[in-house]
């Protein structure tokens, strides 16, 4: 069911929400994002394997271990991001992509373009953050 869309196509609020072109646009955007993350992960793995050599100097070893730790934390965040991308792709498949999980209302196209894994509308996200802040401050 691939829909042909122009390379410079950008979804707008003037179109019918989640029409075939918009759905295809977001599907491609999510797949490209996932591919970029996976490429970076392979590069990191390669760098970590090269970097696993012993450093005779303690300062060099400590610096290398710190770099490795930071890199592994970043990769863990990206692994979680891939799971969110996969969940968004699944929502595209089941037809629920682009709709707020709390209200069922459409999430703005601008928000989805900026954050294609969004599951909440701006209003629902802000309410969620306010509730988090209230409980966190107690």
Secondary structure by P-SEA (a helix, b strand, c coil): cbbbbccccccccccccccaaaaaaaaaaaaaaaaaaaaaaaaaaaaaaaaccccccaaaaaaaaaaaaaaaaaaaaaaaaaaaaaaaaaaaaaccccccccccccccaaaaaacccccccaaaaaaaaaaaaaaaac
